[in-house]
Amino acid sequence: MGIIKISEMMHENLRIASLAFTRSMNAQAEHWMKVGMLMEMHPDLSHRDICQLLVRASAESTERFDGIKTLLNDGVTARKTNHD
C-alpha cells in the first residue's frame, strides 16, 4: 500500500463525494479509480455498463481481487452482447 499525492481540489471532491455516498475517502477514491480504469480499458462500454459489471462482480466474487479480474473478462462478453 502506498501514499499518493492529489490536488487540494480533488481532496475536497473526495470528501464531499464520500459523505454523499457514505464511503470512506479511501473507498471513494478507489471506486473512482476502478471505474476510470475500466472505462479506459473498455471505452465502448457506458458508465452504466461498468457499474452493472461492478455490482455483478461484487455479488459473485468470493475474494476481493477476483472481482476485478472477472470484470476485465466480462467487459468483452458484455460488449459482444450489448452491440450484437
N, C-alpha and C positions, 0 to 999 in steps of 0.2 A: 504494500500500500504506500502511496506517495502523496506528496502535497503538490498542488498546482496553484499557480497564481492566476487570478482573474481580476478583471477591472472592478472598480467600485460600483459602477452601474450594473454589471452582471450580478454582483453580490447582492445588491438591493433587489434586482429582479428575482433572484433565487429566494430571498427572504419573503417577498410578497407571495410568490407562487407556492412556496412551501406552506405558508399559512393558509392560503386558499384551498390547497389540495390535501391538507392535513398530512404532510410528509415532512421528514426532517430536511434540512437544507441539503445534506449529502444525498439523500434519497431523490430529491427533486433534481439535483444536478445529474445524478446517474440516469434518471429517467430521460431527461433531455438528451444526454449523450447517447443512450441506447436508441432512442427514436431517430435522432440525427444520423447516427451511424447506419442504421437500417435503411433510412430514406436515401442516403448517398449510395449504398450498395445496391438498392433496388429502386432507381428513380422512376420506374414505370408504375410503382405502387403508390396509392394515395396515402395520406396520413391516416385515414380511416382504416385502410387495409393493414397498415403497420400496427395500429392499435389493436385491431382484431387478432392479429398474429401474436402480439404480446400477451393478450388475455388468454388465448388458446394455449400458448406455450407455458404460461404460468399455471394454468389449470391441469395440464397434462404432465408437467415436469415433476420428477421426484427429487431431483437435485437442482440446485440453483443454476449451475452453469450449463446444464443440459438444455435449458430453455433457449438460450441464445443460439446454440448450435442447431436446434430444431428450427428456429426462425430463419436462419440463413438458408436451410434446405427447403423449408415450406414456402419461402418467398418465391422460389422458382415454380413450385406447384401452384401457388395462388395466382401467379402471373399467367400461367397457361390456362387456368380455369376462368379467370376474370376476362381474359382477352381472346378466348377462342370463339 
